[in-house]
Amino acid sequence: MSIQRVGLSVAGVIALVGLVLAVATAWLFLTSPVTVANAVSEGDVTPFVRDLAAVLLSALEGLLKYL
């Protein structure tokens, strides 16, 4: 495997992770705006990260049901 192929694969994985985080964040903005607003106004991102992790976990559980 050449360096170019490895580089493209790593870039693809990074792009995919970024896309998943962006979609999960947008979903959280739409479904729980109070948590996001409190996290922004207070500067405490712990509830936001906790809810973001819960959204990602539920999406992963939904995907794993199909296996």
Backbone as ProteinMPNN parsed JSONL, in Angstrom:
{"seq_chain_A": "MSIQRVGLSVAGVIALVGLVLAVATAWLFLTSPVTVANAVSEGDVTPFVRDLAAVLLSALEGLLKYL", "coords_chain_A": {"N_chain_A": [[0.841, -1.17, 0.0], [0.623, 2.136, -0.909], [1.933, 5.334, 0.156], [0.264, 7.409, -0.629], [-2.262, 6.188, -0.858], [-2.702, 5.421, 1.777], [-2.711, 7.917, 2.99], [-4.979, 9.064, 1.775], [-6.919, 7.344, 2.783], [-6.774, 7.845, 5.544], [-7.469, 10.539, 5.545], [-10.062, 10.306, 4.594], [-11.305, 8.914, 6.7], [-11.047, 10.785, 8.764], [-12.597, 12.849, 7.68], [-15.08, 11.568, 7.616], [-15.584, 11.121, 10.359], [-15.691, 13.769, 11.203], [-17.946, 14.603, 9.769], [-19.96, 13.005, 10.914], [-19.92, 13.975, 13.566], [-20.695, 16.626, 13.05], [-23.297, 16.31, 12.025], [-24.531, 15.082, 14.224], [-24.301, 17.144, 16.073], [-25.872, 19.13, 14.86], [-28.329, 17.81, 14.98], [-28.659, 17.741, 17.731], [-28.86, 20.483, 18.243], [-31.358, 20.951, 17.135], [-33.079, 19.236, 18.57], [-32.626, 19.616, 21.289], [-32.49, 22.454, 22.207], [-32.298, 24.056, 24.504], [-30.347, 22.942, 26.17], [-28.089, 23.324, 24.581], [-28.072, 26.124, 24.39], [-27.689, 26.835, 27.084], [-25.176, 25.717, 27.495], [-23.624, 27.294, 25.828], [-24.038, 29.901, 26.84], [-23.227, 29.732, 29.523], [-20.719, 28.7, 29.326], [-20.041, 26.183, 30.038], [-19.489, 23.153, 28.812], [-20.073, 20.576, 29.431], [-22.759, 19.376, 29.808], [-23.595, 19.564, 27.148], [-21.718, 17.996, 25.752], [-22.251, 15.563, 26.958], [-24.917, 15.092, 26.131], [-24.443, 15.044, 23.383], [-22.835, 12.764, 23.177], [-24.732, 10.888, 23.981], [-26.544, 11.038, 21.842], [-24.93, 10.116, 19.741], [-24.407, 7.537, 20.686], [-26.974, 6.395, 20.723], [-27.511, 6.435, 17.993], [-25.546, 4.687, 17.086], [-26.352, 2.348, 18.381], [-28.768, 1.947, 17.047], [-27.822, 1.407, 14.476], [-26.413, -0.953, 14.963], [-28.436, -2.739, 15.507], [-29.226, -3.704, 13.103], [-27.38, -5.591, 12.407]], "CA_chain_A": [[0.0, 0.0, 0.0], [1.465, 3.32, -1.025], [1.691, 6.427, 1.098], [-0.887, 8.179, -1.108], [-3.488, 5.48, -0.517], [-2.873, 5.514, 3.229], [-3.087, 9.304, 3.261], [-6.371, 9.252, 1.383], [-7.754, 6.597, 3.713], [-6.805, 8.585, 6.809], [-8.245, 11.752, 5.301], [-11.453, 9.884, 4.496], [-11.793, 8.585, 8.043], [-11.169, 12.053, 9.487], [-13.751, 13.541, 7.117], [-16.28, 10.859, 8.043], [-15.793, 11.417, 11.779], [-16.143, 15.159, 11.263], [-19.315, 14.659, 9.266], [-20.829, 12.409, 11.936], [-20.019, 14.932, 14.67], [-21.466, 17.786, 12.602], [-24.705, 15.916, 11.94], [-25.022, 14.872, 15.587], [-24.424, 18.461, 16.691], [-27.063, 19.762, 14.284], [-29.481, 17.108, 15.547], [-28.796, 18.193, 19.113], [-29.374, 21.857, 18.178], [-32.78, 20.913, 16.81], [-33.875, 18.482, 19.531], [-32.408, 20.07, 22.656], [-31.882, 23.789, 22.103], [-32.043, 24.64, 25.817], [-29.043, 22.439, 26.611], [-27.066, 23.991, 23.783], [-28.04, 27.536, 24.775], [-27.063, 26.917, 28.407], [-23.753, 25.416, 27.353], [-22.973, 28.441, 25.206], [-24.092, 31.084, 27.697], [-22.483, 29.513, 30.766], [-19.357, 28.269, 29.014], [-19.853, 24.817, 30.525], [-19.902, 22.293, 27.707], [-20.272, 19.205, 29.908], [-24.063, 18.825, 29.412], [-23.633, 19.472, 25.69], [-20.929, 16.822, 25.357], [-22.98, 14.389, 27.444], [-26.036, 14.872, 25.218], [-23.883, 14.664, 22.09], [-22.443, 11.358, 23.292], [-25.959, 10.085, 24.025], [-27.073, 10.986, 20.476], [-24.062, 9.22, 18.967], [-24.608, 6.17, 21.175], [-28.263, 5.886, 20.245], [-27.379, 6.18, 16.556], [-24.747, 3.464, 16.936], [-27.215, 1.229, 18.764], [-29.715, 1.742, 15.953], [-27.105, 0.753, 13.383], [-26.031, -2.311, 15.346], [-29.627, -3.594, 15.496], [-29.359, -4.299, 11.785], [-26.388, -6.646, 12.211]], "C_chain_A": [[0.888, 1.235, 0.0], [1.052, 4.383, -0.005], [0.465, 7.243, 0.678], [-2.198, 7.508, -0.722], [-3.756, 5.542, 0.974], [-3.315, 6.92, 3.608], [-4.53, 9.587, 2.907], [-7.312, 8.519, 2.329], [-7.88, 7.33, 5.044], [-7.633, 9.853, 6.653], [-9.736, 11.421, 5.202], [-12.057, 9.571, 5.846], [-11.99, 9.856, 8.853], [-12.384, 12.831, 8.991], [-15.058, 12.883, 7.569], [-16.595, 11.132, 9.506], [-16.283, 12.849, 11.946], [-17.575, 15.326, 10.805], [-20.297, 14.116, 10.301], [-21.004, 13.365, 13.112], [-20.839, 16.157, 14.279], [-22.956, 17.472, 12.538], [-25.289, 15.716, 13.33], [-25.192, 16.205, 16.31], [-25.647, 19.193, 16.155], [-28.331, 19.12, 14.828], [-29.732, 17.574, 16.985], [-29.298, 19.633, 19.166], [-30.884, 21.862, 17.955], [-33.619, 20.253, 17.898], [-33.731, 18.961, 20.963], [-31.766, 21.459, 22.663], [-31.566, 24.424, 23.457], [-30.682, 24.199, 26.343], [-27.919, 23.147, 25.872], [-26.942, 25.462, 24.185], [-27.385, 27.712, 26.143], [-25.57, 26.66, 28.323], [-23.005, 26.609, 26.769], [-22.927, 29.634, 26.162], [-23.256, 30.929, 28.964], [-21.036, 29.111, 30.517], [-19.046, 26.871, 29.51], [-20.381, 23.854, 29.464], [-20.164, 20.858, 28.147], [-21.653, 18.652, 29.554], [-24.187, 18.651, 27.901], [-22.902, 18.231, 25.204], [-21.639, 15.545, 25.786], [-24.15, 14.065, 26.518], [-25.557, 14.467, 23.828], [-23.451, 13.202, 22.097], [-23.671, 10.448, 23.325], [-26.57, 9.955, 22.631], [-26.251, 10.022, 19.624], [-24.251, 7.768, 19.391], [-25.929, 5.595, 20.692], [-28.231, 5.612, 18.746], [-26.597, 4.897, 16.307], [-25.563, 2.235, 17.328], [-28.216, 0.908, 17.668], [-29.055, 1.05, 14.764], [-26.77, -0.692, 13.704], [-27.226, -3.259, 15.41], [-29.778, -4.323, 14.163], [-28.369, -5.435, 11.551], [-26.807, -7.952, 12.794]], "O_chain_A": [[1.798, 1.356, 0.82], [-0.02, 4.325, 0.598], [-0.287, 7.715, 1.531], [-3.141, 8.181, -0.306], [-4.902, 5.697, 1.396], [-4.195, 7.093, 4.452], [-5.232, 10.272, 3.651], [-8.391, 9.023, 2.642], [-8.972, 7.422, 5.604], [-8.415, 10.198, 7.539], [-10.573, 12.185, 5.682], [-13.205, 9.927, 6.109], [-12.992, 9.994, 9.556], [-13.12, 13.409, 9.791], [-16.03, 13.575, 7.87], [-17.754, 11.351, 9.857], [-17.187, 13.112, 12.739], [-18.334, 16.102, 11.386], [-21.35, 14.71, 10.531], [-22.119, 13.544, 13.603], [-21.601, 16.674, 15.097], [-23.783, 18.285, 12.953], [-26.417, 16.132, 13.594], [-26.136, 16.37, 17.083], [-26.381, 19.813, 16.925], [-29.306, 19.817, 15.108], [-30.875, 17.774, 17.394], [-30.087, 19.973, 20.048], [-31.599, 22.686, 18.525], [-34.756, 20.663, 18.13], [-34.626, 18.736, 21.778], [-30.618, 21.611, 23.081], [-30.655, 25.247, 23.549], [-29.944, 25.008, 26.905], [-26.912, 23.523, 26.473], [-25.834, 25.984, 24.305], [-26.606, 28.644, 26.337], [-24.785, 27.316, 29.008], [-21.878, 26.897, 27.172], [-21.899, 30.299, 26.28], [-22.645, 31.893, 29.426], [-20.213, 29.181, 31.43], [-17.905, 26.418, 29.413], [-21.59, 23.76, 29.252], [-20.452, 20.005, 27.307], [-21.727, 17.538, 29.036], [-24.812, 17.701, 27.43], [-23.403, 17.501, 24.349], [-21.629, 14.553, 25.057], [-24.358, 12.906, 26.159], [-26.188, 13.642, 23.167], [-23.679, 12.483, 21.124], [-23.649, 9.356, 22.758], [-27.061, 8.886, 22.269], [-26.803, 9.212, 18.879], [-24.255, 6.87, 18.549], [-25.992, 4.432, 20.295], [-28.856, 4.66, 18.278], [-26.943, 4.113, 15.424], [-25.472, 1.196, 16.675], [-28.486, -0.26, 17.388], [-29.668, 0.199, 14.12], [-26.831, -1.559, 12.832], [-27.04, -4.475, 15.372], [-30.369, -5.4, 14.089], [-28.514, -6.176, 10.579], [-26.07, -8.934, 12.704]]}, "name": "protein", "num_of_chains": 1, "seq": "MSIQRVGLSVAGVIALVGLVLAVATAWLFLTSPVTVANAVSEGDVTPFVRDLAAVLLSALEGLLKYL"}
